[in-house]
């Protein structure tokens, strides 16, 4: 198997009656999904879509999106998923960047997708849940080995500039499917709660591809609903619960609001978080509530999934992201690209089978991050313990230099999150007139809680060295976040600066 649809075709041929997608209004077997893929393959072929073309889909999770990803693989096209909840301006930027031959919209499950479709001349697809644009005759096919190697593009959100398209190869996705499934001993008897958008590497790799590799089922949802999570854990045999820390924070808040101290989850055996920094207090709260270790990993779109994963069933009293997965290599380097000894903090570099071949039609930006020897410089800061476990401490660009000392925002955020009533915390640096940086902290309160900012300052003073202490702690009603649960720190600074001048 060297293309992602080969994995699916094999599963569908072996067990066509196996329930694969469990929806709120029915079940789709592997065989039924195969017929959807057949229909879309014929539609794409009839539209002239071929190897190296891009097919963009404005999507929220649904069977039609899964079928489209696999049909694209069959005809050799690249599936370019974009979360339908992006703005119209963002969506137009992604369509231009992709130079898409055709654009699809998952209208049956997403009002946002329907809104985007209204901006295009559309046709009904062969599948009732989809609309598609007219064919773009000017789209330029990607020829040669790259055209055949790439399976999908995952786009950055474009919040800090023009969007970048991360090219994911069939080989990388298939490798990660095996790594993810093997790391949690996934089998055909397992069921994962699949709300994570498949327009993101977390949903595409960890959820969809790993489940196809193992033949496991997906309880598929287009949006996250804490009550629904509680219900399916209790009644639908879900064994795998995965999501970013923000999902677990929302789930805990809902459980608390319902007075549920111990959720009913008789089949749950694996709980995992990724895609954003993990706070130790949240980790402990989830483990106490579910009676399971909260596994963690470090992954990114540029490496087709996870670079490191925690060992199955291991209880850890830290927020380690675990150990390097098969097929990957990891280095921690200083500003000169020289390896640092274990225990010291530096930039995370990686290479391996999962590494992207580059950003789509962005050779200059690709050259900025690919170092000699084929190493990808992530821009993330981390260190390895003596046993090789990776601890991610923040972004290189977010590192604060205060009076000559390096301050890692994640360490300060962990202290703030340990204070009663704090739900989210974000720490950033702001350059002063003398060139030094001051440390600014933003906090969001838990539902119904009141944060005593004077007491929070005292708490930080007691637990942090003088150069790490925030000079400003500002409370915000709600943290601005990306759709994948990452806090938009630049937006916080902009809001604070605007308030200063208003």
Secondary structure, 3 states (H helix, E strand, C coil): CCCHHHHHHHHHHHCCCCEEEEECCEEEEHHHHHHHHHHHHHHHHHCCCCCCCEEEEEECCCHHHHHHHHHHHHHCCEEEEEECCCCHHHHHHHHHHHCCCEEEECCCCCHHHHHHHCCCCEEECCCCCCEEECCCCCCCCCCHHHHHHEEEEEECCCCCCCCCEEEEEHHHHHHHHHHHHHHCCCCCCCEEEECCCCCCHHHHHHHHHHHHHHCCEEEECCCCCHHHHHHHHHHCCCCEEEECHHHHHHHHHHHHHCCCCCCCCCCCCEEEECCCCCCHHHHHHHHHHHCCCEEEEEEEHHHCEEEEECCCCCCCCCCCCCEECCCEEEEEECCCCCECCCCCCEEEEEEECCCCCCECCCHHHHHHHEECCCEEEEEEEEEECCCCCEEEEEEHHHCEEECCEEECHHHHHHHHHCCCCEEEEEEEEEECCCCCEEEEEEEEECCCCCCCHHHHHHHHHHHCCHHHCCCEEEECCCCCECCCCCECHHHHHHHHHHHHHC
